[in-house]
């Protein structure tokens, strides 16, 4: 599928992974809607690139629907990329004081990542399904974001690992559900990606994680996520799969 001439929505599009993806799709000729809650960064992208920013709460049906409608107004919506973040939560299942993990905190993390990802996916799929198919390329593609923590969650990451594991688990089923409509579903599972959000702490993280990556011995770059996302869009035979983007890293227990 060609990126040129399509409209695309990138949820979490002002963050590190999302912004890199916005830039990559824009450069390739897509009409991009940046859907996020960071108004200042969103407006900066609007002014710099000419993309559209729509304040969007990924957990809210009406909010996501408004961003999708904006994308539809720009052209045939065929690309949805979801990179939104949220509170990761954490702690051991049973703390050192013997208390069980807080249920409300676990529920918040699941809602922020898993349920919100499902919300974006279902609404984007319904919108993409309205487009005319392009030969055997079909109607479009949905890209979700998991994490290698879905496979090797570290001690204290149970809520986050559960949420990201749910995104992994949805991938093949969603692809099968949407196959009659000609819509592909692929998930990217990043490892340690160094984003601007880390600020000055980035140097410390690089020093810690870089040597643990088999090759290349550094943290990942947002541009590498964006390159993979664009490749997924353009490669019609990528479907129902979770792709690890981690340099061969496997998380240790701690």
C-alpha positions as semicolon CSV with decimal commas, in nm:
position;residue;x (nm);y (nm);z (nm)
1;X;0,000;0,000;0,000
2;X;0,126;0,343;-0,088
3;X;0,150;0,602;0,189
4;X;0,123;0,889;-0,058
5;X;-0,231;1,021;-0,081
6;X;-0,363;0,846;0,229
7;X;-0,473;1,009;0,549
8;X;-0,336;0,875;0,874
9;X;-0,402;0,913;1,243
10;X;-0,120;0,880;1,495
11;X;-0,248;0,853;1,851
12;X;0,016;0,971;2,094
13;X;0,164;1,163;1,805
14;X;0,348;1,425;2,010
15;X;0,558;1,171;2,201
16;X;0,889;1,022;2,098
17;X;0,766;0,724;1,897
18;X;0,454;0,901;1,777
19;X;0,623;1,221;1,665
20;X;0,887;1,029;1,472
21;X;0,606;0,837;1,301
22;X;0,416;1,156;1,223
23;X;0,725;1,297;1,057
24;X;0,795;0,979;0,861
25;X;0,439;0,946;0,728
26;X;0,423;1,318;0,648
27;X;0,748;1,297;0,452
28;X;0,606;1,003;0,257
29;X;0,303;1,207;0,150
30;X;0,033;1,116;0,401
31;X;-0,214;1,367;0,543
32;X;-0,154;1,317;0,914
33;X;-0,368;1,388;1,218
34;X;-0,175;1,409;1,544
35;X;-0,404;1,283;1,820
36;X;-0,275;1,353;2,169
37;X;-0,324;1,557;2,486
38;X;-0,004;1,764;2,469
39;X;-0,147;2,082;2,319
40;X;0,175;2,283;2,300
41;X;0,368;2,010;2,120
42;X;0,073;1,936;1,895
43;X;0,041;2,298;1,786
44;X;0,415;2,316;1,725
45;X;0,389;2,019;1,489
46;X;0,095;2,183;1,314
47;X;0,296;2,497;1,251
48;X;0,614;2,315;1,150
49;X;0,474;2,042;0,925
50;X;0,124;2,151;0,831
51;X;-0,030;1,843;0,992
52;X;-0,350;1,862;1,197
53;X;-0,352;1,839;1,575
54;X;-0,664;1,719;1,756
55;X;-0,668;1,695;2,134
56;X;-0,754;1,331;2,194
57;X;-0,811;1,112;2,497
58;X;-0,745;0,757;2,374
59;X;-0,984;0,614;2,632
60;X;-1,280;0,826;2,524
61;X;-1,499;0,720;2,231
62;X;-1,615;1,068;2,138
63;X;-1,264;1,211;2,159
64;X;-1,109;0,943;1,937
65;X;-1,405;0,969;1,702
66;X;-1,342;1,341;1,654
67;X;-0,978;1,279;1,562
68;X;-1,079;1,009;1,317
69;X;-1,338;1,238;1,160
70;X;-1,068;1,500;1,112
71;X;-0,848;1,245;0,939
72;X;-1,136;1,137;0,715
73;X;-1,186;1,498;0,611
74;X;-0,831;1,508;0,473
75;X;-0,859;1,204;0,249
76;X;-0,917;0,828;0,259
77;X;-0,820;0,708;0,606
78;X;-0,605;0,397;0,561
79;X;-0,342;0,421;0,837
80;X;-0,384;0,415;1,214
81;X;-0,080;0,407;1,442
82;X;-0,129;0,403;1,819
83;X;0,171;0,498;2,036
84;X;-0,008;0,659;2,330
85;X;0,140;0,628;2,676
86;X;0,006;0,646;3,028
87;X;0,079;0,560;3,389
88;X;0,269;0,231;3,398
89;X;0,197;0,152;3,762
90;X;0,414;-0,105;3,931
91;X;0,517;-0,284;4,245
92;X;0,535;-0,647;4,345
93;X;0,228;-0,865;4,357
94;X;0,282;-0,888;4,733
95;X;0,483;-0,605;4,885
96;X;0,757;-0,635;5,144
97;X;0,504;-0,540;5,408
98;X;0,285;-0,833;5,303
99;X;0,015;-0,622;5,138
100;X;-0,128;-0,725;4,798
101;X;-0,082;-0,507;4,493
102;X;-0,337;-0,227;4,475
103;X;-0,628;-0,332;4,254
104;X;-0,717;0,023;4,152
105;X;-0,363;0,091;4,031
106;X;-0,364;-0,232;3,828
107;X;-0,700;-0,142;3,676
108;X;-0,577;0,208;3,584
109;X;-0,279;0,068;3,395
110;X;-0,493;-0,185;3,208
111;X;-0,741;0,087;3,113
112;X;-0,468;0,331;3,008
113;X;-0,286;0,090;2,778
114;X;-0,495;-0,212;2,686
115;X;-0,852;-0,082;2,688
116;X;-0,754;0,249;2,528
117;X;-0,564;0,063;2,256
118;X;-0,873;-0,148;2,191
119;X;-1,085;0,168;2,178
120;X;-0,861;0,329;1,917
121;X;-0,836;0,009;1,714
122;X;-1,209;-0,059;1,698
123;X;-1,296;0,297;1,596
124;X;-1,014;0,322;1,344
125;X;-1,111;-0,014;1,194
126;X;-1,472;0,096;1,147
127;X;-1,355;0,412;0,970
128;X;-1,100;0,236;0,749
129;X;-1,364;-0,023;0,656
130;X;-1,560;0,252;0,479
131;X;-1,281;0,317;0,229
132;X;-1,265;0,164;-0,116
133;X;-1,014;-0,122;-0,140
134;X;-0,698;-0,073;-0,344
135;X;-0,648;-0,390;-0,551
136;X;-0,516;-0,666;-0,324
137;X;-0,369;-0,411;-0,083
138;X;-0,710;-0,387;0,077
139;X;-0,839;-0,090;0,268
140;X;-0,569;-0,010;0,521
141;X;-0,360;-0,105;0,822
142;X;-0,369;-0,064;1,199
143;X;-0,045;-0,058;1,396
144;X;-0,050;-0,101;1,773
145;X;0,236;-0,066;2,020
146;X;0,319;-0,329;2,280
147;X;0,655;-0,380;2,452
148;X;0,903;-0,660;2,504
149;X;0,779;-0,642;2,863
150;X;0,481;-0,836;2,729
151;X;0,719;-1,133;2,706
152;X;0,982;-1,070;2,974
153;X;0,824;-0,838;3,223
154;X;1,060;-0,743;3,501
155;X;0,995;-0,761;3,872
156;X;0,751;-0,481;3,957
157;X;0,611;-0,454;3,601
158;X;0,310;-0,682;3,640
159;X;0,038;-0,428;3,547
160;X;0,233;-0,293;3,249
161;X;0,330;-0,640;3,128
162;X;-0,031;-0,755;3,156
163;X;-0,153;-0,457;2,952
164;X;0,109;-0,495;2,682
165;X;0,057;-0,871;2,678
166;X;-0,308;-0,803;2,608
167;X;-0,214;-0,593;2,305
168;X;0,003;-0,879;2,180
169;X;-0,286;-1,118;2,233
170;X;-0,529;-0,901;2,036
171;X;-0,309;-0,880;1,728
172;X;-0,378;-1,205;1,545
173;X;-0,744;-1,218;1,646
174;X;-0,801;-0,861;1,526
175;X;-0,623;-0,939;1,199
176;X;-0,848;-1,241;1,150
177;X;-1,160;-1,041;1,240
178;X;-1,072;-0,769;0,991
179;X;-0,940;-0,984;0,708
180;X;-1,275;-0,993;0,523
181;X;-1,260;-0,613;0,518
182;X;-0,906;-0,600;0,381
183;X;-0,761;-0,439;0,693
184;X;-0,429;-0,558;0,833
185;X;-0,327;-0,544;1,200
186;X;0,036;-0,549;1,313
187;X;0,191;-0,474;1,652
188;X;0,537;-0,335;1,723
189;X;0,695;-0,444;2,052
190;X;0,981;-0,202;2,125
191;X;1,262;-0,268;2,365
192;X;1,446;0,020;2,528
193;X;1,392;0,327;2,311
194;X;1,562;0,654;2,404
195;X;1,305;0,930;2,363
196;X;1,332;1,303;2,441
197;X;1,090;1,252;2,731
198;X;1,375;1,111;2,941
199;X;1,558;1,444;2,928
200;X;1,885;1,449;3,121
201;X;1,816;1,100;3,255
202;X;1,865;0,970;2,902
203;X;2,243;0,956;2,942
204;X;2,211;0,739;3,251
205;X;1,962;0,510;3,080
206;X;2,187;0,478;2,777
207;X;2,481;0,390;3,000
208;X;2,274;0,122;3,176
209;X;2,078;-0,034;2,889
210;X;2,313;0,019;2,595
211;X;2,570;-0,244;2,699
212;X;2,293;-0,501;2,757
213;X;2,168;-0,486;2,398
214;X;2,336;-0,758;2,187
215;X;2,367;-0,540;1,878
216;X;2,382;-0,253;1,824
217;X;2,497;-0,177;2,179
218;X;2,275;0,122;2,236
219;X;1,916;0,206;2,308
220;X;1,678;0,224;2,017
221;X;1,586;0,545;1,838
222;X;1,234;0,675;1,774
223;X;1,323;0,703;1,405
224;X;1,375;0,326;1,397
225;X;1,021;0,273;1,522
226;X;0,892;0,515;1,258
227;X;1,086;0,340;0,981
228;X;0,936;0,007;1,084
229;X;0,585;0,154;1,099
230;X;0,621;0,291;0,747
231;X;0,753;-0,044;0,626
232;X;0,453;-0,220;0,777
233;X;0,220;0,013;0,590
234;X;0,395;-0,046;0,261
235;X;0,437;-0,425;0,293
236;X;0,099;-0,584;0,226
237;X;0,213;-0,926;0,343
238;X;0,279;-0,818;0,700
239;X;-0,034;-0,906;0,894
240;X;-0,134;-1,057;1,228
241;X;0,221;-1,038;1,360
242;X;0,404;-0,882;1,654
243;X;0,746;-0,750;1,558
244;X;1,007;-0,702;1,829
245;X;1,221;-0,391;1,786
246;X;1,489;-0,445;2,048
247;X;1,834;-0,518;1,906
248;X;1,802;-0,872;2,041
249;X;1,753;-0,756;2,401
250;X;1,576;-0,983;2,647
251;X;1,481;-0,821;2,976
252;X;1,644;-0,974;3,284
253;X;1,430;-1,026;3,598
254;X;1,546;-0,689;3,738
